[in-house]
Amino acid sequence: MIVVGGGVVGMSTALVLARRGRRVRVWSREPAERTTSAVAGALWWPYRIDPVEQVGPWSLRSLRRYEEWAARAGRPEETGVRMVEGVHAGTRLAGLGAWAGEVAGLRDADAGLAARLPLIDMPVHLAWLRGELAAAGVAVEERAVTSLREVTAPVVVNCTGLGARELVPDASVRPVRGQLVVVENPGVRTWYTAADEASDATTYFFPQPGGRLLLGGTAQEDAWSLEPDPATAEAIVRRCAAIRPEIAGARVLGHRVGLRPARPAVRVEREVVGPGRIWVHNYGHGGAGVTVAWGCAEEAARLVEGC
């Protein structure tokens, strides 16, 4: 079978399938380091994603894996996953779903909701996933397609993210543009987020290895530009510096832009497209792809089992 899509969702799904005894190949339009996954801030948290009744269980299944990898032999640098303390400003336990009761250490604090959560260094994590796929005998091929119907394998698992808009086609998939600024970390050791549902501007900072601090961000719907906007970058730094003043003088190391593949609800379902031909869809995760990746991968693998 072919998994189309080489981001975190595609590679996670391929790895789950391979470990269940399936012969799998991955087709990716571009290398993992150039996918949307590679530029993600990647804090585990179910953010702006539906359907809520499924997102909770999917997120928790992913959380358990990240917790395990963060603790692996005391070497989080191997997997890119660390457990880091931080605060979700303006968030309270009472406003969360039942899933929150399964997250150890979540607690209300003066500044918001305090937590110790997985924070993933995505370039490292994607490289680690690629190594795990190779160890499982899964080939990853750079290969672009213009329609899923070009893929003639009996079972195709569609993890194409924003590409599903054209490849399925599914016009309900829309970009939500995220812009980040990478600065030299002036000593920030905890993460912070503050989101205004009525605005396309968000405020967050995530400390990463190598002396880097990721500053964000934006959530601009239907914006397709991958070019960093200087004015937006300046506004991001100002918002973050209002929380931690030392950020104001931090040296800028770079800029990142990614297009989150948003959809009214994540699509994880099986579709019969012809005699002996099945598509299993797994796309539309918005900005929470890392958060639900493994739960959705297991769900997609379950749908494949009957094929």
Secondary structure as GFF3:
##gff-version 3
##sequence-region A 1 307
A	DSSP	beta_strand	2	4	.	.	.	ID=ss1
A	DSSP	alpha_helix	8	19	.	.	.	ID=ss2
A	DSSP	beta_strand	25	28	.	.	.	ID=ss3
A	DSSP	three_ten_helix	32	34	.	.	.	ID=ss4
A	DSSP	three_ten_helix	36	39	.	.	.	ID=ss5
A	DSSP	alpha_helix	52	71	.	.	.	ID=ss6
A	DSSP	three_ten_helix	72	74	.	.	.	ID=ss7
A	DSSP	alpha_helix	76	79	.	.	.	ID=ss8
A	DSSP	beta_strand	81	89	.	.	.	ID=ss9
A	DSSP	three_ten_helix	93	95	.	.	.	ID=ss10
A	DSSP	three_ten_helix	98	102	.	.	.	ID=ss11
A	DSSP	beta_strand	107	109	.	.	.	ID=ss12
A	DSSP	beta_strand	112	120	.	.	.	ID=ss13
A	DSSP	alpha_helix	122	135	.	.	.	ID=ss14
A	DSSP	beta_strand	139	142	.	.	.	ID=ss15
A	DSSP	three_ten_helix	148	150	.	.	.	ID=ss16
A	DSSP	beta_strand	155	158	.	.	.	ID=ss17
A	DSSP	three_ten_helix	161	163	.	.	.	ID=ss18
A	DSSP	alpha_helix	164	167	.	.	.	ID=ss19
A	DSSP	beta_strand	174	184	.	.	.	ID=ss20
A	DSSP	beta_strand	191	195	.	.	.	ID=ss21
A	DSSP	beta_strand	201	208	.	.	.	ID=ss22
A	DSSP	beta_strand	212	218	.	.	.	ID=ss23
A	DSSP	beta_strand	220	221	.	.	.	ID=ss24
A	DSSP	alpha_helix	230	243	.	.	.	ID=ss25
A	DSSP	three_ten_helix	245	249	.	.	.	ID=ss26
A	DSSP	beta_strand	252	262	.	.	.	ID=ss27
A	DSSP	beta_strand	267	274	.	.	.	ID=ss28
A	DSSP	beta_strand	277	283	.	.	.	ID=ss29
A	DSSP	three_ten_helix	286	288	.	.	.	ID=ss30
A	DSSP	alpha_helix	289	305	.	.	.	ID=ss31
###
